């Protein structure tokens, strides 16, 4: 029913949807852009190819004014007056394709972006648990006998289909991520070899190079947990550790983007976070939404299998639908 209503509202959006965009700012978020088959993310992220990404960027350029990090801060603090509604481009997770593919495209078009990284994975020291899940699922595509122990580990019937196996692997949380290492051993998947051979993440040297070229590098937590499932102490430990790394390396340390989502994150976290007066704001990824925490801005996920124009029109329609029910603001307790 919800999807039907959204599609109905979407049909009424005009081609000049930038003018009808309900907020003064648009915050798209991507993870990766590539024409290649990337086993470590293909089962968890619907990343766009180069053509699709360029079409998205051109769509944003038509309807919004791109800004850099300082301009975004100046705009939201009231000291910068743009010619039209602004857009700040963001990326998450620090994948290597940002250096190889994205940065050259953006430089050619004169567009700034900030990449929110997890220091635990920089220099390919480790790989995020969801990427491990993707690699295991990719391995299951190969026709081979499966160790019965795998079914036991996942509490599945030994006759369960491979699709069921894949779904269970994708359900494994950050708190139980060690199970992925056990499964890898049973499937003979070597995460460290993959890291060394493919180098999916950016290196410290590449991050410094990107900074020298004018791009932003900032905080996405230490190793990508879902913050709503952590205690306040665990949340702040991840924050402090990451900000120490950013300061040490001369990156941006005045902002933070939640890994996954900020769903379930309570007021006490924000109160603790903004005790640090150096931090200007934080970012979620709930689409076009307002937030009862005024310094927490929601971004729009762009890797949904649709074009930027379609995603934005649906987001605008959904915002209007929620507004009718007075539910377009995230209220935290």
Residue pairs with C-beta under 8 A, 6 or more apart in sequence:
5 321
6 314
6 317
6 318
6 321
7 314
7 317
8 317
9 317
9 318
9 320
9 321
10 310
10 313
10 314
10 316
10 317
12 317
13 20
13 313
13 316
13 317
14 20
16 63
17 63
17 309
17 312
17 313
17 316
18 62
18 63
18 64
18 84
18 85
19 63
19 85
20 316
21 63
21 64
21 85
21 288
21 312
21 316
22 288
22 316
22 319
22 320
22 323
23 85
23 288
23 290
24 75
24 85
24 86
25 72
25 75
25 76
25 85
25 86
25 87
25 88
25 297
26 60
26 64
26 85
26 86
26 87
26 88
26 300
26 312
27 87
27 88
27 90
27 283
27 297
27 298
27 299
27 300
28 56
28 60
28 87
28 89
28 90
28 299
28 300
28 302
28 308
29 90
29 91
29 92
29 257
29 283
29 285
29 299
29 300
29 301
29 302
30 47
30 48
30 53
30 89
30 90
30 91
30 92
30 102
30 302
30 303
31 41
31 45
31 47
31 91
31 92
31 93
31 95
31 303
32 38
32 41
32 45
32 47
32 91
32 93
32 95
32 97
32 98
33 47
33 48
33 49
33 50
33 53
33 97
33 101
33 102
33 105
34 47
34 49
34 50
34 97
34 101
35 49
35 50
38 47
38 200
39 134
39 135
39 138
40 127
40 131
40 134
40 135
40 194
40 198
40 200
41 47
41 95
41 131
41 134
41 200
42 134
42 138
43 133
43 134
43 137
43 138
43 166
43 170
44 130
44 131
44 133
44 134
44 170
45 303
46 303
46 304
46 305
47 303
48 56
48 302
48 303
50 101
50 105
52 307
53 102
53 105
54 105
55 307
55 308
56 302
56 307
56 308
57 89
57 105
57 106
57 109
57 111
57 308
59 307
59 308
59 309
59 312
60 66
60 87
60 89
60 308
61 109
61 111
63 84
63 85
63 312
64 84
64 85
64 86
64 87
65 82
65 83
65 84
65 85
65 86
65 87
66 86
66 87
66 88
66 89
66 110
66 111
66 112
67 75
67 80
67 82
67 86
67 87
67 88
67 112
68 88
68 112
68 214
68 216
69 88
69 112
69 114
69 216
69 252
69 255
71 80
71 82
71 86
72 86
72 88
73 254
73 280
73 281
74 80
75 82
75 86
76 281
76 297
88 112
88 114
89 106
89 111
89 112
89 113
89 114
90 113
90 114
90 115
90 116
90 257
90 283
90 299
91 98
91 102
91 113
91 114
91 115
91 116
92 115
92 116
92 220
92 257
92 259
93 115
93 116
93 117
93 118
93 121
93 128
93 201
93 220
93 224
94 115
94 116
94 117
94 118
94 121
94 122
94 201
94 202
94 207
94 217
94 220
95 200
95 201
95 202
96 199
96 200
96 201
96 202
96 206
98 113
98 115
98 202
98 210
99 202
99 206
99 209
99 210
102 113
103 113
103 210
103 213
103 215
106 112
106 113
106 215
107 213
112 214
112 215
112 216
113 215
113 216
114 215
114 216
114 217
114 218
114 252
114 255
115 202
115 210
115 215
115 216
115 217
115 218
116 218
116 219
116 220
116 256
116 257
116 283
117 202
117 207
117 217
117 218
117 219
117 220
118 128
118 220
118 221
118 222
118 223
118 224
118 242
118 259
119 222
119 241
119 242
119 245
119 246
120 126
120 222
120 223
120 224
121 127
121 128
121 201
121 223
121 224
122 201
122 202
122 203
122 204
122 207
123 201
123 203
123 204
124 195
124 196
124 199
124 200
124 201
124 203
125 195
126 195
126 223
127 135
127 191
127 194
127 195
127 200
127 201
128 223
128 224
129 172
129 174
129 177
129 180
129 224
130 224
131 200
132 177
132 180
132 181
132 184
132 191
133 169
133 170
133 172
133 180
135 184
135 189
135 191
135 194
136 169
136 180
136 183
136 184
136 187
136 189
137 166
137 169
137 170
139 187
139 189
140 146
140 162
140 165
140 166
140 187
146 162
146 165
146 187
147 186
147 187
148 158
149 186
150 165
150 183
150 186
150 187
151 157
151 158
151 160
151 165
153 179
153 182
153 183
153 186
154 165
154 168
154 169
154 183
156 164
156 165
156 168
169 180
169 183
172 179
172 180
173 226
173 229
174 224
174 225
174 226
174 229
175 229
181 191
183 189
184 190
184 191
194 200
195 201
202 210
204 249
207 217
207 249
207 251
208 249
208 250
210 217
211 217
211 250
211 251
216 251
216 252
217 246
217 251
217 252
218 246
218 251
218 252
218 253
218 254
218 255
218 256
218 257
219 239
219 242
219 243
219 246
219 252
219 253
219 255
219 256
219 257
220 242
220 256
220 257
220 258
220 259
221 227
221 238
221 239
221 242
221 256
221 258
221 259
222 237
222 238
222 241
222 242
223 238
224 259
224 260
225 234
225 238
225 259
226 259
226 260
226 261
227 235
227 238
227 258
227 259
227 260
227 262
227 264
227 265
227 269
228 261
228 262
228 263
228 264
228 265
229 264
230 238
232 268
232 269
232 272
235 265
235 269
235 272
236 269
236 272
236 273
239 256
239 273
242 256
243 253
243 276
245 251
246 252
246 253
247 253
253 278
253 279
254 278
254 279
254 280
255 279
255 280
255 281
255 282
255 283
256 273
256 279
256 282
256 283
257 282
257 283
257 284
257 285
257 299
258 265
258 282
258 283
258 284
258 285
260 285
261 284
261 285
261 286
262 282
262 284
262 285
262 286
262 296
262 330
263 286
265 332
266 332
266 333
267 293
267 332
267 333
270 282
270 293
270 295
270 296
270 332
273 279
273 282
274 295
280 295
281 295
281 296
281 297
282 293
282 295
282 296
282 297
283 296
283 297
283 298
283 299
284 291
284 296
284 297
284 298
284 299
284 330
285 298
285 299
285 300
285 301
286 298
286 299
286 330
287 298
287 299
287 300
287 301
287 315
287 318
287 319
288 298
288 300
288 315
288 316
288 318
288 319
288 328
289 298
289 319
289 322
289 328
289 329
289 330
290 298
290 328
290 329
290 330
291 297
291 298
291 329
291 330
291 332
292 329
292 330
292 331
292 332
293 332
298 330
300 311
300 312
300 315
302 308
302 311
304 311
306 314
319 328
322 328
